[in-house]
Amino acid sequence: MTTTKQSRGNGQAANHDNDAMREYAELAQERYAQAQESLAEFDKTARRFIHEHPIASLAGALAAGYFVGRIASKR
């Protein structure tokens, strides 16, 4: 009888683990979809800004490249 009870207990634990994994997978899919939406919105906003302000965008990119280069060259 002990073996039967243990088998049932292990089966229930396995089902619980499967349910938990399914929940985590669904949550991960939701978070991934939210991240995709956020990145798509950011991309749209960035493209619009670059289109409306090309000189400021170029100056910002050059400044960022300069500072990254300075930081990287110190190592």
PDB file of N, H, CA, C and O in Angstrom:
ATOM      1  N   MET A   1       0.811  -1.192   0.000  1.00  0.00           N
ATOM      2  CA  MET A   1       0.000   0.000   0.000  1.00  0.00           C
ATOM      3  C   MET A   1       0.854   1.255   0.000  1.00  0.00           C
ATOM      4  O   MET A   1       0.502   2.248  -0.637  1.00  0.00           O
ATOM      5  N   THR A   2       1.940   1.220   0.688  1.00  0.00           N
ATOM      6  H   THR A   2       2.226   0.413   1.206  1.00  0.00           H
ATOM      7  CA  THR A   2       2.794   2.402   0.756  1.00  0.00           C
ATOM      8  C   THR A   2       3.289   2.766  -0.647  1.00  0.00           C
ATOM      9  O   THR A   2       3.363   3.943  -1.000  1.00  0.00           O
ATOM     10  N   THR A   3       3.621   1.756  -1.434  1.00  0.00           N
ATOM     11  H   THR A   3       3.560   0.800  -1.147  1.00  0.00           H
ATOM     12  CA  THR A   3       4.101   2.007  -2.783  1.00  0.00           C
ATOM     13  C   THR A   3       3.024   2.662  -3.625  1.00  0.00           C
ATOM     14  O   THR A   3       3.319   3.568  -4.403  1.00  0.00           O
ATOM     15  N   THR A   4       1.775   2.223  -3.486  1.00  0.00           N
ATOM     16  H   THR A   4       1.534   1.487  -2.854  1.00  0.00           H
ATOM     17  CA  THR A   4       0.667   2.806  -4.232  1.00  0.00           C
ATOM     18  C   THR A   4       0.456   4.263  -3.822  1.00  0.00           C
ATOM     19  O   THR A   4       0.254   5.125  -4.677  1.00  0.00           O
ATOM     20  N   LYS A   5       0.503   4.539  -2.532  1.00  0.00           N
ATOM     21  H   LYS A   5       0.668   3.839  -1.837  1.00  0.00           H
ATOM     22  CA  LYS A   5       0.336   5.916  -2.059  1.00  0.00           C
ATOM     23  C   LYS A   5       1.469   6.792  -2.575  1.00  0.00           C
ATOM     24  O   LYS A   5       1.246   7.935  -2.974  1.00  0.00           O
ATOM     25  N   GLN A   6       2.693   6.252  -2.567  1.00  0.00           N
ATOM     26  H   GLN A   6       2.875   5.323  -2.243  1.00  0.00           H
ATOM     27  CA  GLN A   6       3.824   7.026  -3.053  1.00  0.00           C
ATOM     28  C   GLN A   6       3.684   7.299  -4.550  1.00  0.00           C
ATOM     29  O   GLN A   6       4.014   8.388  -5.020  1.00  0.00           O
ATOM     30  N   SER A   7       3.196   6.312  -5.290  1.00  0.00           N
ATOM     31  H   SER A   7       2.929   5.428  -4.908  1.00  0.00           H
ATOM     32  CA  SER A   7       3.016   6.485  -6.724  1.00  0.00           C
ATOM     33  C   SER A   7       1.997   7.583  -6.999  1.00  0.00           C
ATOM     34  O   SER A   7       2.206   8.433  -7.865  1.00  0.00           O
ATOM     35  N   ARG A   8       0.894   7.560  -6.255  1.00  0.00           N
ATOM     36  H   ARG A   8       0.725   6.869  -5.551  1.00  0.00           H
ATOM     37  CA  ARG A   8      -0.117   8.604  -6.424  1.00  0.00           C
ATOM     38  C   ARG A   8       0.463   9.961  -6.059  1.00  0.00           C
ATOM     39  O   ARG A   8       0.245  10.951  -6.757  1.00  0.00           O
ATOM     40  N   GLY A   9       1.195   9.994  -4.968  1.00  0.00           N
ATOM     41  H   GLY A   9       1.372   9.189  -4.402  1.00  0.00           H
ATOM     42  CA  GLY A   9       1.805  11.247  -4.534  1.00  0.00           C
ATOM     43  C   GLY A   9       2.778  11.782  -5.578  1.00  0.00           C
ATOM     44  O   GLY A   9       2.791  12.980  -5.860  1.00  0.00           O
ATOM     45  N   ASN A  10       3.582  10.909  -6.145  1.00  0.00           N
ATOM     46  H   ASN A  10       3.571   9.935  -5.915  1.00  0.00           H
ATOM     47  CA  ASN A  10       4.526  11.325  -7.179  1.00  0.00           C
ATOM     48  C   ASN A  10       3.795  11.781  -8.437  1.00  0.00           C
ATOM     49  O   ASN A  10       4.220  12.731  -9.095  1.00  0.00           O
ATOM     50  N   GLY A  11       2.721  11.121  -8.764  1.00  0.00           N
ATOM     51  H   GLY A  11       2.376  10.350  -8.229  1.00  0.00           H
ATOM     52  CA  GLY A  11       1.927  11.516  -9.926  1.00  0.00           C
ATOM     53  C   GLY A  11       1.292  12.882  -9.737  1.00  0.00           C
ATOM     54  O   GLY A  11       1.247  13.688 -10.667  1.00  0.00           O
ATOM     55  N   GLN A  12       0.802  13.139  -8.531  1.00  0.00           N
ATOM     56  H   GLN A  12       0.839  12.484  -7.776  1.00  0.00           H
ATOM     57  CA  GLN A  12       0.217  14.442  -8.239  1.00  0.00           C
ATOM     58  C   GLN A  12       1.285  15.527  -8.277  1.00  0.00           C
ATOM     59  O   GLN A  12       1.045  16.627  -8.774  1.00  0.00           O
ATOM     60  N   ALA A  13       2.448  15.214  -7.756  1.00  0.00           N
ATOM     61  H   ALA A  13       2.643  14.320  -7.353  1.00  0.00           H
ATOM     62  CA  ALA A  13       3.543  16.178  -7.779  1.00  0.00           C
ATOM     63  C   ALA A  13       3.956  16.474  -9.219  1.00  0.00           C
ATOM     64  O   ALA A  13       4.238  17.620  -9.570  1.00  0.00           O
ATOM     65  N   ALA A  14       3.987  15.437 -10.043  1.00  0.00           N
ATOM     66  H   ALA A  14       3.758  14.507  -9.757  1.00  0.00           H
ATOM     67  CA  ALA A  14       4.348  15.629 -11.446  1.00  0.00           C
ATOM     68  C   ALA A  14       3.306  16.493 -12.153  1.00  0.00           C
ATOM     69  O   ALA A  14       3.659  17.368 -12.944  1.00  0.00           O
ATOM     70  N   ASN A  15       2.030  16.253 -11.873  1.00  0.00           N
ATOM     71  H   ASN A  15       1.743  15.542 -11.230  1.00  0.00           H
ATOM     72  CA  ASN A  15       0.969  17.068 -12.464  1.00  0.00           C
ATOM     73  C   ASN A  15       1.090  18.514 -12.015  1.00  0.00           C
ATOM     74  O   ASN A  15       0.918  19.439 -12.810  1.00  0.00           O
ATOM     75  N   HIS A  16       1.389  18.704 -10.731  1.00  0.00           N
ATOM     76  H   HIS A  16       1.528  17.953 -10.085  1.00  0.00           H
ATOM     77  CA  HIS A  16       1.552  20.057 -10.202  1.00  0.00           C
ATOM     78  C   HIS A  16       2.737  20.747 -10.880  1.00  0.00           C
ATOM     79  O   HIS A  16       2.659  21.924 -11.233  1.00  0.00           O
ATOM     80  N   ASP A  17       3.833  20.009 -11.060  1.00  0.00           N
ATOM     81  H   ASP A  17       3.897  19.053 -10.773  1.00  0.00           H
ATOM     82  CA  ASP A  17       5.005  20.563 -11.739  1.00  0.00           C
ATOM     83  C   ASP A  17       4.675  20.922 -13.184  1.00  0.00           C
ATOM     84  O   ASP A  17       5.099  21.965 -13.682  1.00  0.00           O
ATOM     85  N   ASN A  18       3.918  20.058 -13.853  1.00  0.00           N
ATOM     86  H   ASN A  18       3.574  19.210 -13.448  1.00  0.00           H
ATOM     87  CA  ASN A  18       3.523  20.335 -15.236  1.00  0.00           C
ATOM     88  C   ASN A  18       2.644  21.577 -15.312  1.00  0.00           C
ATOM     89  O   ASN A  18       2.804  22.405 -16.209  1.00  0.00           O
ATOM     90  N   ASP A  19       1.718  21.704 -14.371  1.00  0.00           N
ATOM     91  H   ASP A  19       1.588  21.032 -13.642  1.00  0.00           H
ATOM     92  CA  ASP A  19       0.852  22.880 -14.345  1.00  0.00           C
ATOM     93  C   ASP A  19       1.663  24.150 -14.107  1.00  0.00           C
ATOM     94  O   ASP A  19       1.426  25.175 -14.746  1.00  0.00           O
ATOM     95  N   ALA A  20       2.607  24.077 -13.199  1.00  0.00           N
ATOM     96  H   ALA A  20       2.800  23.245 -12.679  1.00  0.00           H
ATOM     97  CA  ALA A  20       3.455  25.240 -12.907  1.00  0.00           C
ATOM     98  C   ALA A  20       4.280  25.611 -14.132  1.00  0.00           C
ATOM     99  O   ALA A  20       4.410  26.792 -14.454  1.00  0.00           O
ATOM    100  N   MET A  21       4.833  24.629 -14.812  1.00  0.00           N
ATOM    101  H   MET A  21       4.727  23.669 -14.551  1.00  0.00           H
ATOM    102  CA  MET A  21       5.629  24.898 -16.014  1.00  0.00           C
ATOM    103  C   MET A  21       4.759  25.502 -17.108  1.00  0.00           C
ATOM    104  O   MET A  21       5.199  26.402 -17.823  1.00  0.00           O
ATOM    105  N   ARG A  22       3.538  25.020 -17.244  1.00  0.00           N
ATOM    106  H   ARG A  22       3.181  24.288 -16.663  1.00  0.00           H
ATOM    107  CA  ARG A  22       2.610  25.558 -18.237  1.00  0.00           C
ATOM    108  C   ARG A  22       2.294  27.024 -17.927  1.00  0.00           C
ATOM    109  O   ARG A  22       2.234  27.859 -18.830  1.00  0.00           O
ATOM    110  N   GLU A  23       2.095  27.325 -16.642  1.00  0.00           N
ATOM    111  H   GLU A  23       2.144  26.646 -15.909  1.00  0.00           H
ATOM    112  CA  GLU A  23       1.825  28.704 -16.232  1.00  0.00           C
ATOM    113  C   GLU A  23       3.013  29.605 -16.551  1.00  0.00           C
ATOM    114  O   GLU A  23       2.843  30.704 -17.080  1.00  0.00           O
ATOM    115  N   TYR A  24       4.215  29.136 -16.227  1.00  0.00           N
ATOM    116  H   TYR A  24       4.353  28.243 -15.798  1.00  0.00           H
ATOM    117  CA  TYR A  24       5.416  29.920 -16.515  1.00  0.00           C
ATOM    118  C   TYR A  24       5.591  30.132 -18.016  1.00  0.00           C
ATOM    119  O   TYR A  24       5.990  31.212 -18.450  1.00  0.00           O
ATOM    120  N   ALA A  25       5.295  29.113 -18.799  1.00  0.00           N
ATOM    121  H   ALA A  25       4.970  28.236 -18.446  1.00  0.00           H
ATOM    122  CA  ALA A  25       5.415  29.236 -20.253  1.00  0.00           C
ATOM    123  C   ALA A  25       4.420  30.267 -20.794  1.00  0.00           C
ATOM    124  O   ALA A  25       4.765  31.076 -21.655  1.00  0.00           O
ATOM    125  N   GLU A  26       3.191  30.232 -20.287  1.00  0.00           N
ATOM    126  H   GLU A  26       2.910  29.575 -19.588  1.00  0.00           H
ATOM    127  CA  GLU A  26       2.191  31.215 -20.721  1.00  0.00           C
ATOM    128  C   GLU A  26       2.615  32.625 -20.315  1.00  0.00           C
ATOM    129  O   GLU A  26       2.477  33.566 -21.097  1.00  0.00           O
ATOM    130  N   LEU A  27       3.124  32.770 -19.105  1.00  0.00           N
ATOM    131  H   LEU A  27       3.236  32.006 -18.470  1.00  0.00           H
ATOM    132  CA  LEU A  27       3.584  34.075 -18.631  1.00  0.00           C
ATOM    133  C   LEU A  27       4.749  34.569 -19.492  1.00  0.00           C
ATOM    134  O   LEU A  27       4.808  35.748 -19.842  1.00  0.00           O
ATOM    135  N   ALA A  28       5.663  33.679 -19.828  1.00  0.00           N
ATOM    136  H   ALA A  28       5.615  32.721 -19.543  1.00  0.00           H
ATOM    137  CA  ALA A  28       6.803  34.055 -20.664  1.00  0.00           C
ATOM    138  C   ALA A  28       6.332  34.496 -22.049  1.00  0.00           C
ATOM    139  O   ALA A  28       6.864  35.453 -22.610  1.00  0.00           O
ATOM    140  N   GLN A  29       5.342  33.805 -22.597  1.00  0.00           N
ATOM    141  H   GLN A  29       4.909  33.027 -22.141  1.00  0.00           H
ATOM    142  CA  GLN A  29       4.807  34.183 -23.909  1.00  0.00           C
ATOM    143  C   GLN A  29       4.155  35.566 -23.845  1.00  0.00           C
ATOM    144  O   GLN A  29       4.327  36.377 -24.755  1.00  0.00           O
ATOM    145  N   GLU A  30       3.410  35.832 -22.777  1.00  0.00           N
ATOM    146  H   GLU A  30       3.270  35.172 -22.038  1.00  0.00           H
ATOM    147  CA  GLU A  30       2.777  37.137 -22.618  1.00  0.00           C
ATOM    148  C   GLU A  30       3.827  38.233 -22.507  1.00  0.00           C
ATOM    149  O   GLU A  30       3.715  39.275 -23.152  1.00  0.00           O
ATOM    150  N   ARG A  31       4.848  37.996 -21.688  1.00  0.00           N
ATOM    151  H   ARG A  31       4.939  37.149 -21.164  1.00  0.00           H
ATOM    152  CA  ARG A  31       5.909  38.997 -21.516  1.00  0.00           C
ATOM    153  C   ARG A  31       6.658  39.227 -22.823  1.00  0.00           C
ATOM    154  O   ARG A  31       7.029  40.359 -23.134  1.00  0.00           O
ATOM    155  N   TYR A  32       6.881  38.171 -23.585  1.00  0.00           N
ATOM    156  H   TYR A  32       6.579  37.251 -23.332  1.00  0.00           H
ATOM    157  CA  TYR A  32       7.565  38.290 -24.865  1.00  0.00           C
ATOM    158  C   TYR A  32       6.734  39.138 -25.826  1.00  0.00           C
ATOM    159  O   TYR A  32       7.272  39.997 -26.524  1.00  0.00           O
ATOM    160  N   ALA A  33       5.436  38.898 -25.859  1.00  0.00           N
ATOM    161  H   ALA A  33       4.999  38.200 -25.292  1.00  0.00           H
ATOM    162  CA  ALA A  33       4.555  39.683 -26.731  1.00  0.00           C
ATOM    163  C   ALA A  33       4.542  41.148 -26.303  1.00  0.00           C
ATOM    164  O   ALA A  33       4.557  42.038 -27.153  1.00  0.00           O
ATOM    165  N   GLN A  34       4.515  41.409 -24.989  1.00  0.00           N
ATOM    166  H   GLN A  34       4.503  40.686 -24.298  1.00  0.00           H
ATOM    167  CA  GLN A  34       4.558  42.785 -24.499  1.00  0.00           C
ATOM    168  C   GLN A  34       5.868  43.453 -24.886  1.00  0.00           C
ATOM    169  O   GLN A  34       5.878  44.617 -25.287  1.00  0.00           O
ATOM    170  N   ALA A  35       6.964  42.732 -24.771  1.00  0.00           N
ATOM    171  H   ALA A  35       6.956  41.787 -24.445  1.00  0.00           H
ATOM    172  CA  ALA A  35       8.273  43.287 -25.133  1.00  0.00           C
ATOM    173  C   ALA A  35       8.322  43.607 -26.626  1.00  0.00           C
ATOM    174  O   ALA A  35       8.864  44.640 -27.021  1.00  0.00           O
ATOM    175  N   GLN A  36       7.764  42.736 -27.449  1.00  0.00           N
ATOM    176  H   GLN A  36       7.324  41.897 -27.128  1.00  0.00           H
ATOM    177  CA  GLN A  36       7.728  42.992 -28.883  1.00  0.00           C
ATOM    178  C   GLN A  36       6.931  44.252 -29.193  1.00  0.00           C
ATOM    179  O   GLN A  36       7.346  45.063 -30.021  1.00  0.00           O
ATOM    180  N   GLU A  37       5.788  44.418 -28.533  1.00  0.00           N
ATOM    181  H   GLU A  37       5.451  43.759 -27.860  1.00  0.00           H
ATOM    182  CA  GLU A  37       4.966  45.600 -28.743  1.00  0.00           C
ATOM    183  C   GLU A  37       5.703  46.862 -28.308  1.00  0.00           C
ATOM    184  O   GLU A  37       5.665  47.879 -29.002  1.00  0.00           O
ATOM    185  N   SER A  38       6.370  46.796 -27.166  1.00  0.00           N
ATOM    186  H   SER A  38       6.401  45.970 -26.603  1.00  0.00           H
ATOM    187  CA  SER A  38       7.116  47.952 -26.670  1.00  0.00           C
ATOM    188  C   SER A  38       8.252  48.325 -27.613  1.00  0.00           C
ATOM    189  O   SER A  38       8.466  49.502 -27.902  1.00  0.00           O
ATOM    190  N   LEU A  39       8.978  47.322 -28.092  1.00  0.00           N
ATOM    191  H   LEU A  39       8.805  46.365 -27.858  1.00  0.00           H
ATOM    192  CA  LEU A  39      10.078  47.594 -29.017  1.00  0.00           C
ATOM    193  C   LEU A  39       9.574  48.131 -30.350  1.00  0.00           C
ATOM    194  O   LEU A  39      10.217  48.991 -30.953  1.00  0.00           O
ATOM    195  N   ALA A  40       8.446  47.640 -30.810  1.00  0.00           N
ATOM    196  H   ALA A  40       7.924  46.942 -30.321  1.00  0.00           H
ATOM    197  CA  ALA A  40       7.873  48.144 -32.057  1.00  0.00           C
ATOM    198  C   ALA A  40       7.462  49.606 -31.897  1.00  0.00           C
ATOM    199  O   ALA A  40       7.665  50.410 -32.806  1.00  0.00           O
ATOM    200  N   GLU A  41       6.895  49.947 -30.762  1.00  0.00           N
ATOM    201  H   GLU A  41       6.730  49.294 -30.023  1.00  0.00           H
ATOM    202  CA  GLU A  41       6.505  51.332 -30.500  1.00  0.00           C
ATOM    203  C   GLU A  41       7.738  52.223 -30.392  1.00  0.00           C
ATOM    204  O   GLU A  41       7.750  53.330 -30.930  1.00  0.00           O
ATOM    205  N   PHE A  42       8.775  51.752 -29.703  1.00  0.00           N
ATOM    206  H   PHE A  42       8.765  50.853 -29.266  1.00  0.00           H
ATOM    207  CA  PHE A  42      10.020  52.510 -29.591  1.00  0.00           C
ATOM    208  C   PHE A  42      10.635  52.741 -30.970  1.00  0.00           C
ATOM    209  O   PHE A  42      11.075  53.848 -31.278  1.00  0.00           O
ATOM    210  N   ASP A  43      10.664  51.704 -31.792  1.00  0.00           N
ATOM    211  H   ASP A  43      10.306  50.804 -31.541  1.00  0.00           H
ATOM    212  CA  ASP A  43      11.210  51.812 -33.139  1.00  0.00           C
ATOM    213  C   ASP A  43      10.441  52.858 -33.949  1.00  0.00           C
ATOM    214  O   ASP A  43      11.039  53.678 -34.646  1.00  0.00           O
ATOM    215  N   LYS A  44       9.139  52.819 -33.851  1.00  0.00           N
ATOM    216  H   LYS A  44       8.654  52.152 -33.285  1.00  0.00           H
ATOM    217  CA  LYS A  44       8.289  53.772 -34.574  1.00  0.00           C
ATOM    218  C   LYS A  44       8.577  55.203 -34.121  1.00  0.00           C
ATOM    219  O   LYS A  44       8.690  56.112 -34.943  1.00  0.00           O
ATOM    220  N   THR A  45       8.695  55.391 -32.804  1.00  0.00           N
ATOM    221  H   THR A  45       8.603  54.652 -32.137  1.00  0.00           H
ATOM    222  CA  THR A  45       8.969  56.718 -32.249  1.00  0.00           C
ATOM    223  C   THR A  45      10.357  57.203 -32.673  1.00  0.00           C
ATOM    224  O   THR A  45      10.521  58.358 -33.065  1.00  0.00           O
ATOM    225  N   ALA A  46      11.350  56.322 -32.595  1.00  0.00           N
ATOM    226  H   ALA A  46      11.217  55.384 -32.277  1.00  0.00           H
ATOM    227  CA  ALA A  46      12.713  56.696 -32.974  1.00  0.00           C
ATOM    228  C   ALA A  46      12.792  57.057 -34.453  1.00  0.00           C
ATOM    229  O   ALA A  46      13.427  58.045 -34.821  1.00  0.00           O
ATOM    230  N   ARG A  47      12.161  56.273 -35.284  1.00  0.00           N
ATOM    231  H   ARG A  47      11.645  55.470 -34.986  1.00  0.00           H
ATOM    232  CA  ARG A  47      12.171  56.567 -36.727  1.00  0.00           C
ATOM    233  C   ARG A  47      11.501  57.910 -37.025  1.00  0.00           C
ATOM    234  O   ARG A  47      11.976  58.678 -37.862  1.00  0.00           O
ATOM    235  N   ARG A  48      10.410  58.179 -36.340  1.00  0.00           N
ATOM    236  H   ARG A  48      10.025  57.555 -35.660  1.00  0.00           H
ATOM    237  CA  ARG A  48       9.710  59.451 -36.550  1.00  0.00           C
ATOM    238  C   ARG A  48      10.605  60.614 -36.120  1.00  0.00           C
ATOM    239  O   ARG A  48      10.697  61.619 -36.825  1.00  0.00           O
ATOM    240  N   PHE A  49      11.270  60.481 -34.957  1.00  0.00           N
ATOM    241  H   PHE A  49      11.196  59.665 -34.384  1.00  0.00           H
ATOM    242  CA  PHE A  49      12.163  61.541 -34.477  1.00  0.00           C
ATOM    243  C   PHE A  49      13.309  61.768 -35.456  1.00  0.00           C
ATOM    244  O   PHE A  49      13.629  62.912 -35.780  1.00  0.00           O
ATOM    245  N   ILE A  50      13.929  60.689 -35.930  1.00  0.00           N
ATOM    246  H   ILE A  50      13.669  59.760 -35.667  1.00  0.00           H
ATOM    247  CA  ILE A  50      15.045  60.808 -36.875  1.00  0.00           C
ATOM    248  C   ILE A  50      14.584  61.473 -38.166  1.00  0.00           C
ATOM    249  O   ILE A  50      15.299  62.300 -38.732  1.00  0.00           O
ATOM    250  N   HIS A  51      13.399  61.116 -38.629  1.00  0.00           N
ATOM    251  H   HIS A  51      12.818  60.444 -38.169  1.00  0.00           H
ATOM    252  CA  HIS A  51      12.856  61.715 -39.853  1.00  0.00           C
ATOM    253  C   HIS A  51      12.589  63.204 -39.664  1.00  0.00           C
ATOM    254  O   HIS A  51      12.847  64.002 -40.564  1.00  0.00           O
ATOM    255  N   GLU A  52      12.076  63.577 -38.499  1.00  0.00           N
ATOM    256  H   GLU A  52      11.867  62.929 -37.767  1.00  0.00           H
ATOM    257  CA  GLU A  52      11.734  64.980 -38.238  1.00  0.00           C
ATOM    258  C   GLU A  52      12.954  65.817 -37.854  1.00  0.00           C
ATOM    259  O   GLU A  52      12.958  67.025 -38.092  1.00  0.00           O
ATOM    260  N   HIS A  53      13.996  65.204 -37.263  1.00  0.00           N
ATOM    261  H   HIS A  53      13.992  64.223 -37.070  1.00  0.00           H
ATOM    262  CA  HIS A  53      15.179  65.922 -36.777  1.00  0.00           C
ATOM    263  C   HIS A  53      16.458  65.198 -37.207  1.00  0.00           C
ATOM    264  O   HIS A  53      17.171  64.660 -36.360  1.00  0.00           O
ATOM    265  N   PRO A  54      16.758  65.177 -38.506  1.00  0.00           N
ATOM    266  CA  PRO A  54      17.924  64.409 -38.962  1.00  0.00           C
ATOM    267  C   PRO A  54      19.260  64.966 -38.469  1.00  0.00           C
ATOM    268  O   PRO A  54      20.157  64.191 -38.136  1.00  0.00           O
ATOM    269  N   ILE A  55      19.411  66.265 -38.416  1.00  0.00           N
ATOM    270  H   ILE A  55      18.683  66.894 -38.687  1.00  0.00           H
ATOM    271  CA  ILE A  55      20.692  66.842 -37.999  1.00  0.00           C
ATOM    272  C   ILE A  55      20.933  66.575 -36.516  1.00  0.00           C
ATOM    273  O   ILE A  55      22.038  66.190 -36.132  1.00  0.00           O
ATOM    274  N   ALA A  56      19.923  66.772 -35.683  1.00  0.00           N
ATOM    275  H   ALA A  56      19.025  67.085 -35.994  1.00  0.00           H
ATOM    276  CA  ALA A  56      20.058  66.493 -34.251  1.00  0.00           C
ATOM    277  C   ALA A  56      20.338  65.009 -34.026  1.00  0.00           C
ATOM    278  O   ALA A  56      21.122  64.658 -33.145  1.00  0.00           O
ATOM    279  N   SER A  57      19.715  64.149 -34.800  1.00  0.00           N
ATOM    280  H   SER A  57      19.078  64.435 -35.515  1.00  0.00           H
ATOM    281  CA  SER A  57      19.946  62.705 -34.669  1.00  0.00           C
ATOM    282  C   SER A  57      21.381  62.343 -35.034  1.00  0.00           C
ATOM    283  O   SER A  57      22.022  61.546 -34.349  1.00  0.00           O
ATOM    284  N   LEU A  58      21.881  62.934 -36.120  1.00  0.00           N
ATOM    285  H   LEU A  58      21.360  63.582 -36.677  1.00  0.00           H
ATOM    286  CA  LEU A  58      23.255  62.674 -36.532  1.00  0.00           C
ATOM    287  C   LEU A  58      24.238  63.191 -35.482  1.00  0.00           C
ATOM    288  O   LEU A  58      25.200  62.502 -35.142  1.00  0.00           O
ATOM    289  N   ALA A  59      24.002  64.395 -34.970  1.00  0.00           N
ATOM    290  H   ALA A  59      23.221  64.955 -35.247  1.00  0.00           H
ATOM    291  CA  ALA A  59      24.882  64.960 -33.940  1.00  0.00           C
ATOM    292  C   ALA A  59      24.872  64.077 -32.689  1.00  0.00           C
ATOM    293  O   ALA A  59      25.925  63.835 -32.099  1.00  0.00           O
ATOM    294  N   GLY A  60      23.722  63.604 -32.288  1.00  0.00           N
ATOM    295  H   GLY A  60      22.867  63.800 -32.767  1.00  0.00           H
ATOM    296  CA  GLY A  60      23.621  62.716 -31.122  1.00  0.00           C
ATOM    297  C   GLY A  60      24.367  61.414 -31.337  1.00  0.00           C
ATOM    298  O   GLY A  60      25.038  60.919 -30.433  1.00  0.00           O
ATOM    299  N   ALA A  61      24.249  60.860 -32.536  1.00  0.00           N
ATOM    300  H   ALA A  61      23.703  61.262 -33.271  1.00  0.00           H
ATOM    301  CA  ALA A  61      24.941  59.604 -32.839  1.00  0.00           C
ATOM    302  C   ALA A  61      26.454  59.806 -32.833  1.00  0.00           C
ATOM    303  O   ALA A  61      27.196  58.962 -32.331  1.00  0.00           O
ATOM    304  N   LEU A  62      26.905  60.919 -33.390  1.00  0.00           N
ATOM    305  H   LEU A  62      26.302  61.605 -33.798  1.00  0.00           H
ATOM    306  CA  LEU A  62      28.342  61.199 -33.386  1.00  0.00           C
ATOM    307  C   LEU A  62      28.861  61.396 -31.962  1.00  0.00           C
ATOM    308  O   LEU A  62      29.923  60.884 -31.611  1.00  0.00           O
ATOM    309  N   ALA A  63      28.121  62.129 -31.153  1.00  0.00           N
ATOM    310  H   ALA A  63      27.258  62.546 -31.439  1.00  0.00           H
ATOM    311  CA  ALA A  63      28.534  62.354 -29.760  1.00  0.00           C
ATOM    312  C   ALA A  63      28.579  61.042 -28.987  1.00  0.00           C
ATOM    313  O   ALA A  63      29.520  60.788 -28.235  1.00  0.00           O
ATOM    314  N   ALA A  64      27.572  60.221 -29.171  1.00  0.00           N
ATOM    315  H   ALA A  64      26.807  60.427 -29.782  1.00  0.00           H
ATOM    316  CA  ALA A  64      27.541  58.933 -28.476  1.00  0.00           C
ATOM    317  C   ALA A  64      28.719  58.065 -28.909  1.00  0.00           C
ATOM    318  O   ALA A  64      29.351  57.419 -28.073  1.00  0.00           O
ATOM    319  N   GLY A  65      29.019  58.045 -30.204  1.00  0.00           N
ATOM    320  H   GLY A  65      28.506  58.569 -30.883  1.00  0.00           H
ATOM    321  CA  GLY A  65      30.148  57.275 -30.710  1.00  0.00           C
ATOM    322  C   GLY A  65      31.468  57.778 -30.162  1.00  0.00           C
ATOM    323  O   GLY A  65      32.353  56.989 -29.833  1.00  0.00           O
ATOM    324  N   TYR A  66      31.601  59.099 -30.064  1.00  0.00           N
ATOM    325  H   TYR A  66      30.882  59.741 -30.332  1.00  0.00           H
ATOM    326  CA  TYR A  66      32.818  59.694 -29.522  1.00  0.00           C
ATOM    327  C   TYR A  66      33.028  59.263 -28.075  1.00  0.00           C
ATOM    328  O   TYR A  66      34.122  58.839 -27.702  1.00  0.00           O
ATOM    329  N   PHE A  67      31.976  59.371 -27.258  1.00  0.00           N
ATOM    330  H   PHE A  67      31.087  59.715 -27.560  1.00  0.00           H
ATOM    331  CA  PHE A  67      32.110  59.018 -25.839  1.00  0.00           C
ATOM    332  C   PHE A  67      32.337  57.525 -25.628  1.00  0.00           C
ATOM    333  O   PHE A  67      33.111  57.131 -24.756  1.00  0.00           O
ATOM    334  N   VAL A  68      31.685  56.716 -26.402  1.00  0.00           N
ATOM    335  H   VAL A  68      31.057  57.036 -27.111  1.00  0.00           H
ATOM    336  CA  VAL A  68      31.916  55.263 -26.308  1.00  0.00           C
ATOM    337  C   VAL A  68      33.354  54.943 -26.706  1.00  0.00           C
ATOM    338  O   VAL A  68      34.012  54.111 -26.081  1.00  0.00           O
ATOM    339  N   GLY A  69      33.827  55.604 -27.738  1.00  0.00           N
ATOM    340  H   GLY A  69      33.294  56.280 -28.246  1.00  0.00           H
ATOM    341  CA  GLY A  69      35.213  55.403 -28.164  1.00  0.00           C
ATOM    342  C   GLY A  69      36.210  55.834 -27.104  1.00  0.00           C
ATOM    343  O   GLY A  69      37.216  55.157 -26.891  1.00  0.00           O
ATOM    344  N   ARG A  70      35.946  56.947 -26.437  1.00  0.00           N
ATOM    345  H   ARG A  70      35.129  57.496 -26.610  1.00  0.00           H
ATOM    346  CA  ARG A  70      36.836  57.424 -25.369  1.00  0.00           C
ATOM    347  C   ARG A  70      36.858  56.441 -24.200  1.00  0.00           C
ATOM    348  O   ARG A  70      37.918  56.136 -23.652  1.00  0.00           O
ATOM    349  N   ILE A  71      35.688  55.954 -23.830  1.00  0.00           N
ATOM    350  H   ILE A  71      34.827  56.202 -24.275  1.00  0.00           H
ATOM    351  CA  ILE A  71      35.607  55.002 -22.709  1.00  0.00           C
ATOM    352  C   ILE A  71      36.314  53.702 -23.075  1.00  0.00           C
ATOM    353  O   ILE A  71      37.044  53.143 -22.256  1.00  0.00           O
ATOM    354  N   ALA A  72      36.107  53.221 -24.286  1.00  0.00           N
ATOM    355  H   ALA A  72      35.514  53.676 -24.951  1.00  0.00           H
ATOM    356  CA  ALA A  72      36.697  51.945 -24.714  1.00  0.00           C
ATOM    357  C   ALA A  72      38.207  52.061 -24.855  1.00  0.00           C
ATOM    358  O   ALA A  72      38.919  51.089 -24.603  1.00  0.00           O
ATOM    359  N   SER A  73      38.711  53.218 -25.248  1.00  0.00           N
ATOM    360  H   SER A  73      38.133  54.008 -25.453  1.00  0.00           H
ATOM    361  CA  SER A  73      40.152  53.356 -25.463  1.00  0.00           C
ATOM    362  C   SER A  73      40.928  53.454 -24.152  1.00  0.00           C
ATOM    363  O   SER A  73      42.145  53.266 -24.152  1.00  0.00           O
ATOM    364  N   LYS A  74      40.268  53.739 -23.053  1.00  0.00           N
ATOM    365  H   LYS A  74      39.279  53.891 -23.053  1.00  0.00           H
ATOM    366  CA  LYS A  74      40.939  53.839 -21.758  1.00  0.00           C
ATOM    367  C   LYS A  74      41.292  52.475 -21.197  1.00  0.00           C
ATOM    368  O   LYS A  74      42.099  52.391 -20.271  1.00  0.00           O
ATOM    369  N   ARG A  75      40.738  51.441 -21.707  1.00  0.00           N
ATOM    370  H   ARG A  75      40.083  51.509 -22.459  1.00  0.00           H
ATOM    371  CA  ARG A  75      40.968  50.090 -21.175  1.00  0.00           C
ATOM    372  C   ARG A  75      42.099  49.439 -21.861  1.00  0.00           C
ATOM    373  O   ARG A  75      42.439  48.298 -21.546  1.00  0.00           O
TER     374      ARG A  75
END
